[in-house]
């Protein structure tokens, strides 16, 4: 597969994820929140804070997708091992870690309010773990891409040096 084709596929996947996120955060999440609010009047006060919390998570997820889009652009330019990609992966790592903190804060907030919803708690704990895993993987990718970039630069310098001798 050529670089441009890989880039197109990755961009298509990114667009599909962005559209799925829009459907979830703008339609499914509010509908679910309204049904839960109507089903349990004692938790109705969490409706707006819950929506705001969900949209805060959405903003972070879209920041991650934007950084990944920038990586896809560099791949399409046949510039996979670049400082730009290393920086984007580092940013993804930071955003994913922020996402883990936000998920954990939500768990703490619900615990303080003594909201006992096992399904939501399990989901949020899983989200914390996945966010941390994404953060670690993105940090490792950032390091590896930067090292590959440095090796590429050294190799290009050696080639230029050898060409100047000849």
Buried (B, 14 or more C-beta within 10 A) or exposed (E): EEBEEBBBEBBEEBEEBBEEBEEBBEEEBBEEBEEBBEEEEEBEEBBEEBBEBBEBBBEBBBBBBBBBBBBBBBBBEEBBBBBBBBBBBBBBBBBBBBBBBBBBBBBEEBEEEEBEEEEBBEEBEEBBEBBBEBBEBBBEBBBEBBEBBEEBEEEEEEEEEEEEEE
